Amino acid sequence: GENEFHLQQILGCGAFLDNGQQVGNVIDVVHIPGQDLLVIDHDGREVLIPFVSEIVPDIDIANRRITIKEKEGLFDE
């Protein structure tokens, strides 16, 4: 599907919140039944982000950046 197009190209992309703040880089994509998870290196800690359009609304391959809609607690310790 459309996700297959993204997976290789999304590795190494910068991950930004919709306010423009960079929160890390995509270091992996994990497949679990029913969905994919993006693994973000956030200050040396791995954060798993559900790879769904509600949370990852924009993938800009040309500029090597993805946008993440911040949800409560997503990047909290």
C-alpha positions as CSV (number, residue, x, y, z in Angstrom):
1,G,0.0,0.0,0.0
2,E,1.0,3.6,0.2
3,N,3.0,2.9,3.4
4,E,5.4,0.7,1.6
5,F,6.4,3.7,-0.5
6,H,7.4,5.6,2.7
7,L,9.2,3.1,4.9
8,Q,12.6,3.3,3.4
9,Q,12.4,7.0,2.7
10,I,11.2,7.9,6.1
11,L,14.2,6.4,8.0
12,G,16.4,9.3,9.0
13,C,13.8,11.9,8.5
14,G,13.5,14.6,11.1
15,A,10.5,14.4,13.3
16,F,8.8,17.8,14.1
17,L,5.8,18.8,16.1
18,D,3.2,20.8,14.3
19,N,4.6,23.9,16.1
20,G,7.8,23.4,14.3
21,Q,9.9,22.0,17.2
22,Q,12.1,19.1,16.3
23,V,11.7,16.2,18.6
24,G,14.2,13.8,17.0
25,N,14.8,11.6,14.0
26,V,13.1,8.5,12.7
27,I,15.4,5.5,13.4
28,D,13.1,2.6,12.7
29,V,9.6,1.5,11.6
30,V,8.0,-1.4,13.6
31,H,5.2,-3.5,12.1
32,I,2.7,-4.8,14.6
33,P,-0.7,-6.4,13.7
34,G,-3.0,-3.7,12.5
35,Q,-0.5,-0.8,12.3
36,D,3.0,0.4,11.9
37,L,4.9,2.3,14.6
38,L,7.5,4.9,13.9
39,V,10.5,4.8,16.3
40,I,11.8,8.3,17.1
41,D,15.2,8.9,18.7
42,H,14.1,11.6,21.2
43,D,17.2,12.8,23.2
44,G,18.6,9.3,23.2
45,R,15.3,7.7,24.2
46,E,13.2,5.6,21.8
47,V,9.6,6.9,21.5
48,L,7.0,4.8,19.6
49,I,4.6,6.8,17.5
50,P,1.6,5.1,15.8
51,F,2.0,5.7,12.1
52,V,-1.5,6.9,11.4
53,S,-2.7,10.0,9.7
54,E,-4.3,11.5,12.8
55,I,-0.9,11.5,14.6
56,V,1.5,11.8,11.6
57,P,-0.5,14.1,9.2
58,D,2.4,15.2,7.0
59,I,5.3,13.3,5.5
60,D,7.6,15.5,3.5
61,I,10.0,13.2,1.8
62,A,11.6,15.9,-0.3
63,N,12.6,17.9,2.8
64,R,13.3,14.8,4.9
65,R,10.8,15.7,7.6
66,I,7.6,14.4,9.1
67,T,5.1,16.2,11.2
68,I,3.7,14.7,14.4
69,K,0.6,16.0,16.1
70,E,1.6,16.2,19.8
71,K,-0.7,14.2,22.0
72,E,-0.8,14.4,25.7
73,G,2.3,12.7,27.1
74,L,3.7,11.5,23.9
75,F,7.2,12.8,24.5
76,D,7.1,12.9,28.3
77,E,9.6,11.0,30.3
